[in-house]
Amino acid sequence: MKTTVDLPESLLRQAKHKALQNNTSLRALMISGLKKELASPMKTVGDPIEQIRNAGKELWRGIKADRYVHELRKNWK
C-alpha cells in the first residue's frame, strides 16, 4: 500500500544514509523500524495526574512547603 509521510528533511537524509550503509532500501528500513516499534510494549495512559507526578521536583528541592506558604500568606490582605 502506498502512503505519504511528511518527514523533517534532516531525518529523511539520515534515513537514506542509514539505508545506504545497510545496503537496503529506504522502504525496507522504514518497514523494519515500524515493526520494531510496534513489537515493543505499548505504554498505557493511566490517571493523568500520574503523568505529572514529581513534576518540578528539582525546583522545590530544599524548600519547605509549609514555610513557603506561610511566607506567601503574610502578604495577603
BAFI-3210 file (N, C-alpha, C; in Angstrom, 3 decimals, decimal comma, padded with zeros to 6 digits):
// residues 77
n [1|2|3|4|5|6|7|8|9|10|11|12|13|14|15|16|17|18|19|20|21|22|23|24|25|26|27|28|29|30|31|32|33|34|35|36|37|38|39|40|41|42|43|44|45|46|47|48|49|50|51|52|53|54|55|56|57|58|59|60|61|62|63|64|65|66|67|68|69|70|71|72|73|74|75|76|77]
n.u [000,843|000,505|001,534|001,732|004,210|005,130|008,207|010,809|013,423|016,128|015,903|015,015|017,242|019,142|017,957|018,045|020,802|021,432|020,086|021,546|024,060|023,411|022,942|020,343|016,920|015,172|012,500|012,514|013,999|012,270|010,050|011,192|011,854|009,272|008,116|009,719|009,065|006,318|006,342|007,295|006,303|003,243|002,794|000,720|-001,842|-002,529|-003,992|-004,193|-002,978|-000,915|000,950|002,146|003,328|005,807|006,640|008,499|009,969|012,717|012,812|011,716|013,406|014,911|013,265|010,952|007,679|005,505|006,593|007,129|004,514|003,458|005,013|004,156|001,497|001,701|001,745|-000,817|-003,820]
n.v [-001,164|002,240|005,317|008,687|010,373|012,986|014,020|015,420|017,130|016,631|014,222|012,484|012,537|011,322|008,810|007,853|007,721|005,803|003,580|003,213|002,604|000,162|-001,322|-001,504|-000,705|002,436|002,039|-000,600|-000,119|001,597|-000,087|-002,038|-000,494|000,341|-002,125|-002,909|-000,908|-001,339|-003,848|-003,507|-003,141|-001,442|001,768|002,461|004,765|006,030|007,335|010,765|012,454|010,956|011,160|013,580|013,402|014,222|016,328|019,237|018,721|019,113|021,884|022,468|021,400|021,411|023,357|024,174|023,383|024,183|026,373|028,075|028,598|029,830|032,183|033,374|033,885|035,879|038,208|038,561|040,417]
n.w [000,000|-000,705|000,763|001,978|003,747|005,789|006,472|008,523|006,857|007,591|009,003|007,016|005,335|007,025|007,280|004,660|004,334|006,278|005,232|002,898|003,994|005,157|002,989|001,922|001,105|001,423|001,937|003,011|005,314|006,709|007,075|008,701|010,963|011,782|012,393|014,575|016,419|016,752|017,858|020,403|023,843|024,388|025,764|028,426|029,132|032,100|034,969|034,511|036,392|037,342|035,342|035,738|038,141|040,465|038,906|038,529|040,724|041,157|041,266|043,745|045,557|048,690|049,710|052,138|052,075|053,766|055,131|053,007|052,024|054,273|054,351|051,969|052,609|054,485|053,089|052,214|052,113]
ca.u [000,000|001,279|001,077|002,644|004,623|005,879|009,325|011,795|014,462|017,326|015,590|014,989|018,644|019,755|017,373|018,607|022,204|021,417|019,683|022,695|025,070|022,939|022,712|018,913|016,142|014,520|011,249|012,818|014,413|011,073|009,257|011,906|011,679|007,887|007,906|010,353|008,278|005,031|006,581|007,590|005,071|002,626|002,666|-000,680|-002,087|-003,355|-004,513|-003,383|-002,193|000,297|001,893|002,856|003,888|007,186|006,970|009,007|010,603|014,019|012,602|011,324|014,401|015,441|012,276|009,907|006,413|004,689|007,235|006,929|003,124|003,316|005,603|003,267|000,264|001,984|001,479|-002,241|-004,515]
ca.v [000,000|003,476|006,417|009,827|010,731|014,239|013,870|016,506|016,904|016,041|012,835|011,746|012,397|010,318|007,506|007,439|007,371|004,538|002,539|003,009|001,902|-001,203|-001,949|-001,800|000,417|003,287|001,335|-001,717|000,464|002,107|-001,242|-002,629|000,400|000,276|-003,429|-002,870|-000,024|-001,965|-005,057|-003,133|-002,974|-000,117|002,473|002,740|006,053|005,837|008,562|011,902|013,024|010,133|011,620|014,776|013,163|014,682|017,440|020,372|018,225|019,768|023,291|022,572|020,761|022,268|024,345|023,624|023,862|024,887|027,659|028,869|029,044|030,764|033,459|033,964|034,338|037,104|039,358|038,655|041,498]
ca.w [000,000|-000,758|001,612|002,003|005,097|005,806|007,409|008,533|005,847|008,188|009,336|005,753|004,909|007,891|006,951|003,366|004,586|007,015|004,284|002,012|004,795|005,407|001,680|001,844|000,582|002,415|002,243|003,912|006,590|007,384|007,489|009,838|012,113|012,230|013,025|015,896|017,282|017,038|018,655|021,787|024,635|024,299|027,027|028,728|029,766|033,286|035,546|034,053|037,490|037,446|034,336|036,196|039,475|040,639|038,019|039,272|041,947|041,295|041,623|045,134|046,426|049,752|050,140|052,997|051,516|054,755|055,387|051,789|052,013|055,393|053,927|050,972|053,255|055,229|052,208|051,885|052,812]
c.u [000,896|000,651|002,111|002,933|005,470|006,951|010,197|012,939|015,690|017,104|015,581|016,409|019,348|019,252|017,927|020,052|022,300|021,053|020,844|023,792|024,704|022,646|021,253|018,195|015,558|013,216|011,497|013,235|013,203|010,195|009,878|011,706|010,267|007,592|008,504|009,523|006,967|005,177|006,859|006,281|004,546|002,539|001,195|-000,777|-003,038|-003,967|-003,625|-002,522|-000,900|001,366|002,687|003,437|005,369|007,589|007,414|009,730|011,935|013,870|012,324|012,329|014,938|014,471|011,208|008,578|005,601|005,266|007,019|005,511|002,890|003,853|004,720|002,024|000,485|001,630|000,023|-002,875|-005,889]
c.v [001,239|004,502|007,529|010,175|011,991|014,144|015,114|016,139|016,205|014,568|011,972|011,518|011,308|008,918|006,985|006,986|006,015|003,374|002,203|002,232|000,430|-001,968|-002,407|-000,590|001,232|002,627|000,219|-001,210|000,947|000,958|-001,879|-001,796|000,367|-001,049|-003,466|-002,046|-000,684|-003,227|-004,727|-002,902|-001,546|000,487|002,773|004,082|005,798|007,151|009,724|012,516|012,250|010,608|012,829|014,612|013,542|015,783|018,624|019,993|018,934|021,226|023,478|021,953|021,778|023,326|023,643|024,238|024,655|026,269|028,604|029,448|030,068|032,151|034,151|034,582|035,602|038,332|039,488|039,779|041,107]
c.w [000,000|000,168|001,536|003,451|004,999|006,883|007,397|007,570|006,414|008,540|008,074|005,235|005,714|007,549|005,629|003,534|005,281|006,087|003,350|002,736|004,996|004,121|001,551|001,278|001,734|002,874|003,259|005,286|007,379|007,867|008,727|011,100|012,668|012,932|014,424|016,875|017,686|017,885|020,119|022,541|024,527|025,688|027,245|029,431|030,921|033,698|035,119|035,149|037,669|036,465|034,798|037,596|039,469|039,662|038,880|040,553|042,203|041,731|043,113|046,090|047,433|050,257|050,958|052,564|052,523|055,068|054,193|051,756|053,120|054,998|052,885|051,619|054,082|054,409|051,803|052,686|053,218]
res [m|k|t|t|v|d|l|p|e|s|l|l|r|q|a|k|h|k|a|l|q|n|n|t|s|l|r|a|l|m|i|s|g|l|k|k|e|l|a|s|p|m|k|t|v|g|d|p|i|e|q|i|r|n|a|g|k|e|l|w|r|g|i|k|a|d|r|y|v|h|e|l|r|k|n|w|k]
***
